[in-house]
Amino acid sequence: MTAAPDPDLPWPADQWPYSIPAVAQLLREGLELDDLTVLVGENGAGKSTIVEAVAMAFGLGAEGGSVNGRDVTWRSESSLNSDLRLVRGGAASRWGYFLRAETMHGMFTYLQSSQADQTSGPAEYFHSRSHGEAFWDILTTSRFDGGGLFVLDEPEAGLSFDAQLRLVALLLELADRRGAQVLMATHSPILASVPGAAVYELSDEGMHRARWEDLAMVDHYRRYLDAPERYLRHLLE
């Protein structure tokens, strides 16, 4: 699947989100999605904006959920999705699911009170679980079975180290399924290390494909864990 700009639509380069370098590059060049595509970068680099736009262009709600659900608590999404075309190959599955950390509490409520999501029901009491447990419950249900597009925005927010490792295994399983694609934005070097993923680093210069070991965040984590005092000394001063 390719996220391509719509050539018939003009876009105001001086306005948000089009002024974000990575978004501008996306609109110039498009983005070929691999079976596993990972976006990394600093806050404000455009990761969440891009994954949200791709999810919406696919037909998923901006606040998460499946192609059948539409939970809306506050409209804050950009209009970038209307500037994109998703080019699918062959008989691609129409199923998809979008999980984003910042809207999970509202989505838990929506899933427990609505039948819009065909896999939800009264037996699923997400609010009685920890954030990470409830997040994992969704990942391991039929919502993430079969083919389709699975979009994850900073899923590490509620997941422990061990849970992140389990998610890496789940992502590999999804990628091995015929017709399944995963697009993920993350700050986690663990999740970004999923084997075989196409990793793109977003910055003030746009976005470029990079090797995991060359990512800035991997270097920062390594140096911090090696000697936390070197970083903390500057903060305390």
Disulfide bonds with the S-S distance in Angstrom:
none
